[in-house]
Amino acid sequence: MSFSIPLFSLNFDEIEEKAVIEVLRSKWISTGPKCEELESLFTGMLQVKHAVALSNCTDALHLACRVLDIHEGDEVLCPSLSFAASANCVRYVGATPVFCDISGTDNLNVNPVEIEKAVTPKTKAIIVVHFAGFPCEMNAIMQIARKHRLKVIEDACHGPLSEYRGKKLGAIGDIGCFSFFSNKNISTGEGGMIVTNDTALHQKIRLLRSHGMTSLSYQRAQGHVTTYDITELGYNFRMDDIRAAIGVVQLKKLPTDLQKRQEIRKQYLEELANIAEVIVPFADNREFVTNYIMPVVLKNSTPEKRNRVRNLLHEKGIQTSVHYLAIHRFTIYRQVAKNLPITEYVADNEITLPMYGALTKENIHYICKTFKTIMKFDFHE
Ligand SMILES: *Cc1c(COP(=O)(O)O)cnc(C)c1O
């Protein structure tokens, strides 16, 4: 089925094409100068000391757990209302994710009160996910972390350039992780970035990104060094320069794209206010945010009703999605599953509406009008 209004659309034009061709013609296509350019652009825009380009955000989260010395026997607190990678990373290093419920149907971020309640002597770290780019309550979370000596990893995949009280998301905790997967705010196909203000962590991250080797091929090709040692058991989590070149263009386009998304969100808020049975999460947000996605939650609903509404929207050419299925309900998490009533309600009754810079006023109006008609019809059934 093809949709007249897709969920997401790439913000690509001939600038990305030109950037890729330039790299191909330069004859250096793996990790090199374009990755360095992307990293330095990122540190500047995110006001953070260090950034390391990676193959994806899953690797960033994995590296974060590894360099923060999280291991078997440790517990890590995290939300379940996220993509599975936010919890899988804990298991890659042999530790156990402990899921915490979100604040409410109007605030889909993890609840600091639930985090504090879940702390045990085994707790080593907190992973927060800034849902749709809206900041978690970082003051409360950092305070809990200091009190119990916990590390904080920010899964900031949804929030490059989002802010929390003057700080950029990803730069508040010990480590921030970003994704440049196709449908993210910055798209490179696959790709990611890890950021930190801690110089020792940064050095370790750089080493582990490339097999624990003390020099990169690019440095050796430049004649700066001729050999290398392997001092840690590392990985191949590198980004290549072809993707980095797309990333540089995308990052430069980001501020303009985010402005458009802000206007789109504003129109959505105005028009959705006319539908009584719909909650728009984070409606009272005053921070500058990315609006990575446009989530809504149906009131007094059931999964069957939500799915019926989604199908009707799809029939009208409007693509939707669900964020998220709730990690703790997946088969591989059965043994650590617990009761998370708000997360489960949202997983069962959330609908993600289209969000991308090229959406027109007419598109948004059509989506909201169609949605309203469907909701009305559904009620009188
Ligand atoms: C996309 C996403 C990831 C995974 O990123 P990849 O780059 O695809 O590995 C992790 N966490 C969240 C919240 C995401 O949205």
The ligand as a Gaussian input file, in Angstrom:
#p B3LYP/6-31G(d) Opt

LIG

0 1
 C       16.615000       4.630000      16.453000
 C       16.785000       4.435000      17.888000
 C       17.803000       3.623000      18.402000
 C       18.696000       2.768000      17.535000
 O       19.466000       3.501000      16.657000
 P       20.256000       2.749000      15.469000
 O       21.115000       3.832000      14.918000
 O       19.237000       2.262000      14.498000
 O       21.050000       1.656000      16.069000
 C       17.957000       3.562000      19.775000
 N       17.143000       4.242000      20.609000
 C       16.143000       5.018000      20.146000
 C       15.285000       5.746000      21.127000
 C       15.923000       5.133000      18.778000
 O       14.912000       5.878000      18.335000

